[in-house]
Amino acid sequence: MSDYIINSFQVPNVLVDELMAIISPNALKCYLAIIKNKNVNPKSVSKYTKINLKEVEKAILELKEVRIIYNG
């Protein structure tokens, strides 16, 4: 039997085990949007999460600071 669940995406264990306790709710929402849509474009993430662009940019910077996403 396959472990694949239709219409879903995987979340790394480290996010739940360690990072969720130290990142902001906006950073968590943005990260989930990024891994689901494979898109780090702040405008796209803002539209998807309904978080204003300035807050999305701040959340993306936070995710880079904790090294869960990287430049480039």
C-alpha positions in Angstrom: 0.0 0.0 0.0 1.3 3.4 -0.9 1.9 6.2 1.6 0.8 8.8 -1.0 -2.3 10.6 0.0 -4.2 12.1 -2.9 -4.7 15.9 -2.9 -2.1 16.6 -0.2 1.4 17.8 0.4 4.1 16.8 2.8 5.4 19.0 5.7 8.9 18.4 7.0 9.0 17.0 10.6 11.4 19.7 11.7 8.7 22.3 11.0 6.3 20.7 13.5 8.9 19.4 15.9 11.1 22.5 16.3 10.4 25.5 14.1 6.6 25.9 14.8 7.5 27.0 18.3 9.9 29.7 17.3 8.4 31.2 14.1 5.5 33.7 13.9 2.1 32.6 12.7 2.5 34.6 9.5 5.9 32.9 8.8 4.2 29.5 9.3 1.3 30.4 7.0 3.8 31.7 4.4 6.0 28.6 4.6 3.0 26.3 4.1 1.9 28.4 1.1 5.5 28.3 -0.3 5.9 24.5 0.0 2.4 23.8 -1.3 2.7 26.1 -4.4 6.5 25.9 -4.8 6.6 29.7 -5.2 8.5 32.2 -3.0 7.2 35.2 -4.9 5.9 37.6 -2.1 3.0 38.8 -4.2 1.8 35.3 -4.9 2.2 34.3 -1.3 0.3 37.4 -0.2 -2.6 36.6 -2.5 -2.7 33.0 -1.4 -2.4 33.6 2.4 -4.5 36.9 2.5 -1.6 38.5 4.4 -0.5 42.0 3.3 2.6 42.2 1.1 4.7 44.0 3.8 3.9 41.3 6.4 4.7 38.5 3.8 8.1 40.1 3.0 8.8 40.2 6.8 7.7 36.6 7.2 9.9 35.4 4.3 12.9 37.3 5.8 12.1 35.5 9.1 12.1 32.1 7.3 15.4 32.9 5.7 16.9 33.9 9.1 16.0 30.5 10.7 17.3 28.9 7.5 14.1 27.1 6.5 14.2 28.8 3.1 17.2 30.1 1.3 18.2 32.8 -1.2 18.5 31.8 -4.7 
